[in-house]
Amino acid sequence: MEIGKVVGSVWATRKDEKLNGQKLLVVKLLNGKNVYKEGFLVAADNAGAGSGDLVLITKGSAARQSLEKNTAPVDATIVGIIDALEVEEDKE
């Protein structure tokens, strides 16, 4: 699983019919406590997330298993909204 921040939404009028009714969100993945990886990820939303939310993302076959339509062609799904994140600082 990975942690990311929702930064936008995706609207697609033409798509695989198995994606109909699925909310798709744009996520920026975390690489450190306040450091983001380059690029974006599109993830199906299974947790009711919104813009600005810190989210927990699962990928691969686990991403499909968490959806109602587990045959949907997705490889990333938001499975939780994070309320708080605690990361210990290195003492080196």
Secondary structure, 3 states (H helix, E strand, C coil): CEEEEEEEEECCCCCCHHHCCCCEEEEEEECCCCCECCCCEEEEECCCCCCCCEEEEEECHHHHHCCCCCCCCCCEEEEEECCCCCCCCCCC
